[in-house]
Amino acid sequence: MTTLELGLGGVGLLCAFGVALWLPVAAVVLWVLFLETSPDIWLTGLIGGYETIIGAMKGIGLALALALALRGGVKPDRYNPGFAFGAMFITGLAHGLYPGLTLLSSVRSLVGSAAPFAFGFVKPPLAWSRAVIRTVIVTPFCTLLFGAALQVAGVHAMYDLEQGALRLGASGEPAFLAGFALIGIYAGLVELSAAVRWVEAMWLMVNFAILFATGARVPLALAVVVAVFAVLQPNSPFAARGKIMFLAACGALASLAVIFASALSFIRVFDLVQLGEAGNLSHRDLVWPYFEAAIAGSPWVGWGVGAGKFVLPVTSTLSATIGTNAAHNEYLRIGAEGGFIGLTLLVVFIGLWAWRGSRILAPAQRGLLRLIFIAFALHAATDNVLIATTSSIFFVWVSALFATPPQAPKGEA
């Protein structure tokens, strides 16, 4: 990172901090909107500086959290998962960092890993929390429109081809768009668990359509399971008639999918099913042995926060072949960085954080959010849900729920 980049980054953070102090609601809405456009993809293609852009976006999130704390105050958050990363950082230094991982790189990774949880320490106003929830729901569609604009301008293609099948990526990559759409679905379902409103149902269908078009299998499966639970759970606001209609609609869609599967083979989900590869791991399993070997080298305390970036060198043939050196499995990545102790500590902290924070929600929302965290834990076995930009969106949304639970008029469908 050059001196010029550091200077520009510092000016940007000061500007973000000033705007957040003056207009906290507008600032977080703009931040979520910009983050979900995946500037690390399209902006990097224009000006370069991938790591700088990622660091700047997370740094802006920290500036927003600090500004909110100054305006509304600080609250204790004893189970905040950021503490687990701090513990892993200390044990990594005591043990010795992974070859190639410098102290500065480990500090940067520590800040980047803990940053998404910073909003857990602030007392935001009700308007801020409601704005976060609403923005998370509608932004995947805004990202789709932005991606279309970039496509027209010739800046970035809004879809990829994988084995001849289309994958929608909008302004970023399909995996990231899928993550944002999945969070939008989670947020919409929590809203619907407070009261059934057609506008929420409409946005839910939009996000499901976007998620389906990305071709991401695990997020789609998790979204379906959570949606079924949200509608059919005993505390659901859906009336018996609404539940029957929902089940009938699911059956009809499944039947149509089977009937027209061959005609829809250009969509990745259908294409993989026809090829008999619906359960493949998209080469993730080729990366995992490297992380397993790193864990074997230091099983208890790991190699320090940030070691996951060096376990598989970016210059390796495998990394070049599959286009990434990321673990695509947070249990293996955290195991390599913090060992069994760090991994256990992080899992326990996230579990306690979710359990304690969700107590303020209504029964239907409480049970649903806890299921969402279970789905998040399952998702972590196949994706970078803690280190990717989607984590910032997920945890700022969760922090907004924990601060002020959604309020909605009663209704049913």
C-alpha positions as CSV (number, residue, x, y, z in Angstrom):
1,M,0.0,0.0,0.0
2,T,1.6,3.3,-1.1
3,T,1.7,6.6,0.8
4,L,-0.8,8.1,-1.6
5,E,-3.2,5.2,-1.0
6,L,-2.8,5.6,2.8
7,G,-3.4,9.3,2.5
8,L,-6.5,9.0,0.3
9,G,-7.8,6.3,2.6
10,G,-7.3,8.5,5.7
11,V,-9.2,11.4,4.0
12,G,-12.0,9.0,3.0
13,L,-12.3,7.7,6.6
14,L,-12.5,11.3,8.0
15,C,-15.1,12.2,5.4
16,A,-17.2,9.1,6.3
17,F,-16.8,9.9,10.0
18,G,-18.0,13.4,9.5
19,V,-21.0,12.4,7.3
20,A,-21.9,9.7,9.9
21,L,-21.9,12.2,12.7
22,W,-24.1,14.6,10.7
23,L,-26.4,12.1,8.9
24,P,-26.1,8.7,10.6
25,V,-29.0,7.1,8.8
26,A,-28.1,8.3,5.3
27,A,-24.5,7.3,5.9
28,V,-25.2,3.7,6.7
29,V,-27.7,3.4,3.9
30,L,-25.1,4.7,1.4
31,W,-22.5,2.4,2.9
32,V,-24.7,-0.7,2.6
33,L,-25.7,0.2,-0.9
34,F,-22.1,0.8,-2.0
35,L,-20.8,-2.4,-0.3
36,E,-23.4,-4.6,-1.9
37,T,-22.3,-3.4,-5.4
38,S,-19.0,-5.2,-4.8
39,P,-16.6,-2.4,-5.4
40,D,-13.8,-4.8,-4.8
41,I,-14.8,-6.4,-8.1
42,W,-15.9,-3.6,-10.5
43,L,-13.9,-0.7,-9.0
44,T,-10.8,-2.9,-8.9
45,G,-11.2,-3.5,-12.6
46,L,-11.1,0.2,-13.2
47,I,-8.4,1.5,-10.8
48,G,-6.8,-1.6,-9.2
49,G,-6.0,-1.8,-5.5
50,Y,-8.2,-4.8,-4.5
51,E,-6.8,-5.0,-0.9
52,T,-7.0,-1.2,-0.5
53,I,-10.7,-1.1,-1.5
54,I,-11.6,-4.0,0.8
55,G,-9.8,-2.3,3.7
56,A,-11.4,1.0,2.9
57,M,-14.9,-0.4,2.9
58,K,-14.4,-2.1,6.3
59,G,-12.7,1.0,7.6
60,I,-15.7,3.1,6.7
61,G,-17.9,0.6,8.6
62,L,-15.7,1.2,11.7
63,A,-15.9,5.0,11.2
64,L,-19.7,4.7,11.1
65,A,-19.8,2.6,14.2
66,L,-17.6,5.1,16.1
67,A,-19.8,8.0,14.9
68,L,-22.9,6.2,16.2
69,A,-21.2,5.5,19.5
70,L,-20.4,9.2,19.9
71,R,-24.0,10.2,19.1
72,G,-26.0,7.5,20.9
73,G,-23.5,6.0,23.4
74,V,-21.8,2.7,23.9
75,K,-23.4,-0.5,25.3
76,P,-21.6,-3.6,26.8
77,D,-21.5,-6.5,24.5
78,R,-19.7,-9.2,26.5
79,Y,-20.2,-12.0,24.0
80,N,-19.2,-10.0,20.9
81,P,-17.4,-12.4,18.5
82,G,-14.7,-9.7,17.9
83,F,-13.2,-10.7,21.3
84,A,-12.5,-14.2,19.9
85,F,-10.4,-12.8,17.1
86,G,-8.5,-10.7,19.6
87,A,-7.7,-13.8,21.6
88,M,-6.5,-15.6,18.4
89,F,-4.3,-12.7,17.5
90,I,-2.6,-12.8,20.9
91,T,-2.1,-16.6,20.9
92,G,-0.8,-16.4,17.3
93,L,1.9,-13.9,18.3
94,A,2.8,-16.0,21.3
95,H,3.1,-19.1,19.1
96,G,4.7,-17.5,16.1
97,L,3.1,-16.4,12.9
98,Y,2.7,-18.5,9.8
99,P,5.6,-18.2,7.3
100,G,5.1,-15.1,5.2
101,L,2.5,-13.5,7.5
102,T,3.9,-10.3,9.0
103,L,2.8,-8.5,12.1
104,L,1.3,-5.7,10.1
105,S,-0.7,-8.1,7.9
106,S,-2.0,-9.9,11.0
107,V,-3.1,-6.6,12.5
108,R,-4.9,-5.7,9.3
109,S,-6.6,-9.1,9.3
110,L,-7.6,-8.7,12.9
111,V,-9.2,-5.3,12.2
112,G,-10.9,-6.7,9.1
113,S,-12.2,-9.8,11.0
114,A,-13.5,-7.9,14.0
115,A,-14.9,-4.9,12.1
116,P,-18.3,-6.4,11.1
117,F,-19.1,-6.9,14.8
118,A,-18.3,-3.3,15.8
119,F,-22.0,-2.2,15.6
120,G,-22.8,-4.6,18.5
121,F,-21.2,-2.0,20.9
122,V,-23.3,1.0,19.9
123,K,-26.8,2.3,20.8
124,P,-28.3,3.4,17.5
125,P,-31.5,5.3,17.1
126,L,-34.6,3.5,16.0
127,A,-34.5,5.2,12.6
128,W,-31.0,3.9,12.0
129,S,-32.0,0.3,12.8
130,R,-35.1,0.4,10.6
131,A,-33.1,1.9,7.7
132,V,-30.5,-0.9,7.9
133,I,-33.2,-3.6,7.9
134,R,-35.0,-2.0,4.9
135,T,-31.8,-1.3,3.0
136,V,-30.6,-4.9,3.4
137,I,-33.9,-6.1,1.9
138,V,-34.0,-3.9,-1.2
139,T,-30.3,-3.5,-2.0
140,P,-29.9,-6.7,-4.0
141,F,-32.3,-5.4,-6.5
142,C,-30.5,-2.0,-6.6
143,T,-27.3,-3.9,-7.2
144,L,-28.9,-5.7,-10.1
145,L,-29.8,-2.3,-11.6
146,F,-26.3,-1.0,-11.0
147,G,-24.9,-4.1,-12.7
148,A,-27.1,-3.5,-15.7
149,A,-25.7,0.0,-15.9
150,L,-22.1,-1.3,-15.8
151,Q,-23.0,-3.8,-18.5
152,V,-24.3,-1.1,-20.8
153,A,-21.3,1.0,-20.1
154,G,-19.0,-1.9,-20.9
155,V,-17.3,-1.7,-17.5
156,H,-18.3,-5.1,-16.1
157,A,-20.3,-8.1,-17.3
158,M,-23.4,-8.8,-15.2
159,Y,-23.3,-12.5,-15.7
160,D,-20.8,-15.3,-16.0
161,L,-20.8,-18.6,-18.0
162,E,-19.9,-21.7,-16.1
163,Q,-19.9,-25.0,-18.1
164,G,-22.2,-23.2,-20.5
165,A,-24.7,-22.2,-17.8
166,L,-25.5,-18.6,-16.9
167,R,-24.7,-17.2,-13.4
168,L,-25.9,-13.7,-12.5
169,G,-23.3,-11.6,-10.8
170,A,-24.7,-8.1,-11.4
171,S,-21.8,-5.7,-10.6
172,G,-19.8,-8.3,-8.7
173,E,-19.5,-12.0,-8.7
174,P,-22.3,-14.6,-8.5
175,A,-21.2,-15.9,-5.1
176,F,-21.3,-12.4,-3.5
177,L,-24.6,-11.5,-5.1
178,A,-26.0,-14.8,-3.8
179,G,-24.8,-13.9,-0.3
180,F,-26.4,-10.5,-0.4
181,A,-29.7,-11.9,-1.7
182,L,-29.6,-14.6,1.0
183,I,-29.3,-11.9,3.7
184,G,-32.1,-10.0,2.1
185,I,-34.2,-13.1,2.3
186,Y,-33.4,-13.6,5.9
187,A,-34.2,-10.0,6.7
188,G,-37.5,-10.2,4.8
189,L,-38.5,-13.4,6.6
190,V,-37.9,-11.9,10.0
191,E,-40.1,-9.0,9.0
192,L,-42.8,-11.3,7.8
193,S,-42.6,-13.2,11.1
194,A,-43.7,-10.0,12.8
195,A,-46.6,-9.4,10.4
196,V,-47.6,-10.6,7.0
197,R,-47.5,-7.8,4.5
198,W,-47.7,-8.1,0.8
199,V,-44.8,-5.6,0.2
200,E,-42.5,-7.8,2.3
201,A,-43.7,-10.9,0.4
202,M,-43.0,-9.1,-2.9
203,W,-39.4,-8.3,-1.9
204,L,-38.9,-11.8,-0.7
205,M,-39.8,-13.2,-4.1
206,V,-37.5,-10.7,-5.8
207,N,-34.6,-11.8,-3.7
208,F,-35.4,-15.4,-4.2
209,A,-35.4,-14.8,-8.0
210,I,-32.0,-13.1,-7.8
211,L,-30.6,-15.9,-5.6
212,F,-31.9,-18.5,-8.0
213,A,-30.3,-16.7,-11.0
214,T,-26.9,-16.7,-9.3
215,G,-26.8,-20.5,-9.4
216,A,-25.5,-20.7,-5.8
217,R,-26.8,-24.1,-4.5
218,V,-26.0,-24.0,-0.8
219,P,-27.5,-20.5,-0.2
220,L,-30.6,-21.4,-2.2
221,A,-31.1,-24.6,-0.2
222,L,-30.6,-22.7,3.1
223,A,-33.0,-20.0,2.0
224,V,-35.7,-22.6,1.2
225,V,-35.4,-24.4,4.5
226,V,-35.5,-21.1,6.5
227,A,-38.5,-19.9,4.5
228,V,-40.5,-23.1,5.1
229,F,-39.7,-22.8,8.8
230,A,-40.7,-19.2,8.9
231,V,-44.1,-19.9,7.4
232,L,-44.9,-23.2,9.2
233,Q,-43.5,-22.5,12.7
234,P,-46.2,-22.6,15.4
235,N,-45.7,-18.8,16.2
236,S,-46.0,-17.8,12.6
237,P,-48.4,-14.9,11.9
238,F,-49.6,-16.8,8.8
239,A,-53.1,-18.1,9.1
240,A,-53.9,-21.7,8.3
241,R,-55.1,-20.7,4.9
242,G,-51.9,-18.9,4.2
243,K,-49.8,-21.9,5.1
244,I,-51.9,-24.1,2.9
245,M,-51.5,-21.7,0.0
246,F,-47.7,-21.5,0.6
247,L,-47.4,-25.3,0.5
248,A,-49.5,-25.5,-2.6
249,A,-47.3,-22.8,-4.3
250,C,-44.1,-24.7,-3.3
251,G,-45.6,-27.9,-4.8
252,A,-46.6,-26.2,-8.0
253,L,-43.1,-24.6,-8.4
254,A,-41.4,-27.9,-7.8
255,S,-43.6,-29.6,-10.4
256,L,-42.9,-26.9,-13.0
257,A,-39.2,-27.2,-12.3
258,V,-39.3,-30.9,-13.0
259,I,-41.4,-30.5,-16.2
260,F,-39.2,-27.8,-17.7
261,A,-35.8,-28.8,-16.3
262,S,-34.4,-29.7,-19.7
263,A,-35.5,-26.4,-21.2
264,L,-33.9,-24.5,-18.3
265,S,-30.5,-26.1,-18.6
266,F,-28.9,-22.7,-19.3
267,I,-29.5,-21.9,-15.6
268,R,-26.7,-23.3,-13.5
269,V,-28.9,-25.0,-10.9
270,F,-30.7,-27.1,-13.5
271,D,-27.6,-27.7,-15.5
272,L,-25.7,-29.2,-12.5
273,V,-28.7,-31.4,-11.7
274,Q,-28.8,-32.7,-15.3
275,L,-25.0,-33.4,-15.3
276,G,-25.3,-35.2,-12.0
277,E,-23.0,-32.6,-10.3
278,A,-25.5,-30.9,-8.0
279,G,-23.5,-32.2,-5.0
280,N,-20.0,-31.3,-6.2
281,L,-17.8,-28.8,-4.3
282,S,-16.6,-26.7,-7.2
283,H,-13.0,-27.7,-6.5
284,R,-13.2,-26.5,-2.8
285,D,-12.1,-30.0,-1.7
286,L,-8.8,-29.4,-3.6
287,V,-8.0,-26.5,-1.3
288,W,-8.9,-28.0,2.0
289,P,-5.9,-30.4,2.4
290,Y,-3.6,-27.4,2.5
291,F,-5.5,-26.0,5.5
292,E,-5.8,-29.4,7.1
293,A,-2.0,-29.6,7.0
294,A,-1.6,-26.1,8.5
295,I,-3.9,-27.1,11.4
296,A,-1.9,-30.3,11.9
297,G,1.2,-28.1,12.3
298,S,-0.3,-26.1,15.1
299,P,-3.6,-27.8,16.2
300,W,-4.2,-25.9,19.5
301,V,-3.5,-22.2,18.9
302,G,-3.0,-22.0,15.1
303,W,-0.7,-19.6,13.2
304,G,-2.2,-16.2,13.9
305,V,-5.1,-14.1,12.4
306,G,-4.5,-13.7,8.7
307,A,-2.7,-16.9,8.2
308,G,-5.5,-18.2,6.0
309,K,-4.2,-15.9,3.2
310,F,-0.8,-17.6,3.1
311,V,-1.7,-21.3,3.6
312,L,-2.3,-21.7,-0.2
313,P,0.1,-19.2,-2.0
314,V,-1.6,-17.0,-4.6
315,T,1.3,-17.9,-6.9
316,S,0.6,-21.7,-6.7
317,T,-0.7,-23.6,-9.8
318,L,-3.8,-24.7,-7.9
319,S,-4.7,-21.1,-6.9
320,A,-4.2,-20.0,-10.5
321,T,-6.3,-22.9,-11.8
322,I,-9.4,-22.4,-9.6
323,G,-9.0,-18.6,-9.4
324,T,-8.7,-18.3,-5.6
325,N,-6.6,-19.2,-2.6
326,A,-9.5,-18.8,-0.1
327,A,-10.4,-21.8,2.1
328,H,-14.2,-21.7,1.3
329,N,-14.6,-23.3,4.7
330,E,-14.5,-21.1,7.8
331,Y,-13.9,-24.0,10.2
332,L,-10.7,-24.9,8.4
333,R,-9.6,-21.2,8.0
334,I,-10.2,-20.4,11.6
335,G,-8.7,-23.7,12.6
336,A,-5.5,-22.7,10.8
337,E,-5.5,-19.2,12.3
338,G,-6.6,-19.9,15.8
339,G,-6.4,-23.7,16.3
340,F,-9.0,-25.7,18.1
341,I,-9.0,-23.3,21.0
342,G,-9.6,-20.2,18.8
343,L,-12.3,-22.1,16.7
344,T,-14.1,-23.2,19.8
345,L,-13.9,-19.8,21.3
346,L,-15.4,-18.1,18.2
347,V,-18.2,-20.7,17.8
348,V,-19.2,-20.3,21.5
349,F,-19.1,-16.5,21.3
350,I,-21.2,-16.4,18.2
351,G,-23.7,-18.8,19.7
352,L,-24.0,-16.8,23.0
353,W,-24.1,-13.5,21.1
354,A,-27.0,-14.8,18.9
355,W,-28.9,-16.4,21.9
356,R,-28.6,-13.3,24.2
357,G,-29.2,-10.7,21.5
358,S,-32.3,-12.5,20.1
359,R,-34.0,-12.5,23.5
360,I,-35.6,-9.1,22.9
361,L,-37.4,-10.3,19.8
362,A,-40.9,-11.6,19.6
363,P,-41.2,-15.4,19.9
364,A,-41.6,-16.1,16.1
365,Q,-38.7,-13.8,15.2
366,R,-36.5,-15.2,18.0
367,G,-36.9,-18.8,16.9
368,L,-36.4,-17.8,13.2
369,L,-33.2,-15.7,13.9
370,R,-31.7,-18.6,15.9
371,L,-32.4,-20.9,13.0
372,I,-30.8,-18.4,10.7
373,F,-27.6,-18.5,12.8
374,I,-27.7,-22.3,12.5
375,A,-28.0,-21.9,8.7
376,F,-25.1,-19.5,8.9
377,A,-23.0,-22.1,10.7
378,L,-23.8,-24.7,8.0
379,H,-23.1,-22.2,5.2
380,A,-19.7,-21.5,6.8
381,A,-18.6,-25.1,5.8
382,T,-18.7,-24.2,2.1
383,D,-18.1,-20.4,1.9
384,N,-16.1,-17.5,3.3
385,V,-19.0,-16.1,5.4
386,L,-16.9,-14.5,8.0
387,I,-14.2,-12.8,5.9
388,A,-16.1,-11.9,2.7
389,T,-17.9,-8.5,2.3
390,T,-21.2,-10.3,2.9
391,S,-20.2,-10.7,6.6
392,S,-20.3,-6.9,7.0
393,I,-23.9,-6.8,5.7
394,F,-25.0,-9.8,7.7
395,F,-23.7,-8.6,11.1
396,V,-24.8,-5.0,10.7
397,W,-28.3,-6.3,10.0
398,V,-28.1,-8.6,13.1
399,S,-26.8,-5.7,15.2
400,A,-29.8,-3.6,14.0
401,L,-32.2,-6.3,15.1
402,F,-30.5,-6.7,18.5
403,A,-30.6,-2.9,19.1
404,T,-34.2,-2.3,18.2
405,P,-36.4,-5.3,17.2
406,P,-38.7,-4.7,14.2
407,Q,-42.1,-3.2,15.0
408,A,-45.0,-3.9,12.6
409,P,-48.7,-3.8,12.7
410,K,-50.5,-7.1,13.1
411,G,-51.8,-8.9,10.1
412,E,-52.2,-12.2,8.5
413,A,-52.6,-13.8,5.1
